[in-house]
Amino acid sequence: MKAEESTSREGSMAVDGWHGVCPLDELAPGRPHVATVAGRSIGVMRTDRGEVFAVRNACPHQGAELCRGGLGGTMLPSEAKQYVPGMDGYVLRCPWHGWEFDIRTGDSLFDPDGVRVKSYPVRVADGLVSVRMSKERKG
């Protein structure tokens, strides 16, 4: 599943810290959309349930482009020889080493208190998906 790429609709300009990324109807469920927002590569994802999330498109392990990995689910803790799938549509898997991240929080599944990918607030207004950057880069 190849991620789509674009640049922010507003370039480096923002309204109250919100950067327009793309129209909502351009976000295919389960397919990451990569955009450059305030100089950062951001992955924006829409779930089958219509929710929209955004994370930094860089694995904290070794910097792989996370959105080149798969977006799906994982196996939940269970009894021996039982396989219980879960979190379908919420898990972004690194293409290099398979590290898994919850797109809702940015937490890694193997060490949620220690390793995470940066997540960003998302809003949809008038059909436009926008991402809020916590700190603007200068220069």
N, C-alpha and C positions, 0 to 999 in steps of 0.2 A: 504494500500500500504506500504509494508515494505521496508525500506531503505537497500541497500546493504552496507556491511562494508569491509574496507581494511585498510592497512597502506600505507603510502607514499612509492612509488617505490624507492625513494632515501633515505628513513629513515630520519635521521636528517641532512643529507648532502644536500646541495643545490648548484645550479649553478647560480651565480649572484642573489641569493635570490629566485629563482624559484625552486619549489619542484614538481617533477613528481608525479602525483596522480594515473592515470590509462589510458589505451588506450581509445581513443574516442569511439571506437566501443563497449566498455563495458558500456557506459552510455546510458541507455534506456531513451528515451524521457519521461518526466513527472515523473520519478522515482528517488528520491534522492539517491546519492551514498555517503556514509560516509567514510571518510579517516582520519587517524591521521597524521597530518602534523606539524612538529616542535613541537610536544607535545600537539597540539590542535586538537579537534574534528571538522572537517570541512565537510560541506555538499556541494557536487558538483552536479549541476543539468543541464540537457540538455533539452531545450524546443522543442516543436514540430517543431519549425522554425530552429532548429539546433544551436541556441545560447547556450553558456555555462556560468554558473554563479556559484560563490562560496560564502557561508556565514558560519559564526560560527554556529556550531550545538548546540547552547544554547540560550534559550529564555532569554532576558534581564529582564523579569518580575520575574520569579522564577527558572530559570535554566533548564527547561524541554528540552529534546532533540528535537529540532525543526523538524528534518528530520523524526521523527516518526509521524508527523502530515501530513496533506494532502497538495499536491501541485496542485493548480488549479487556479480558478478565484474568483471574488467577485462581489457584487452588487455595481454599481456606483451611485453617487448622482442622484436623479431624482425627478419628480413630485410625489405627494401623490398618492398612489395606483398603481404606475408604478414601475416595477422591471426591471432594465437594467443591464444585466450581462456584465462584462468586465474584462480586465487584465488576460484573460484565459492563464494559464501556467506560470504566473509570481508571484503568491501569495502563500507563504508558511504559513500555519496555525499551530499555536502551539497546540499540542495534549492535553495540560492540560486546558487552559482557552480560547482558540480560538483566541488569538492575531494574527493578520495578518501582514505579512511583504512582501514588494516588493523585490524579489530576485535580481533585477537589481541594486538597490541602498542600500538595507538594511533598508530603512525607514519603520516605522510602518504605517499602513493605518489610524489609528485613531489619531496619534500624530506625523506626519512626522518630525516636528522640535524638538521634545523632546525625542522620544524613537526610537532607531534603533538597529538592530543586525549588528555586524561587517561583512562587505563584503570584498572580496579579489579580486584583479586582476587575471584574468584567461587568459591563452594563450594555443593554440593548435598548436604544431609543430611536424611534422613527425608522426602524428597520436597519440601523447601523450598529455594528458591534464596536465597542470602544473598550480600551484597556487603560487602567490608571497606573502610572508609573510612580513609585514611592519617592524617588529623587531624580531630578532631571540632570543629565550630564551637561557639562559646560565645555565649550570649545570643541 
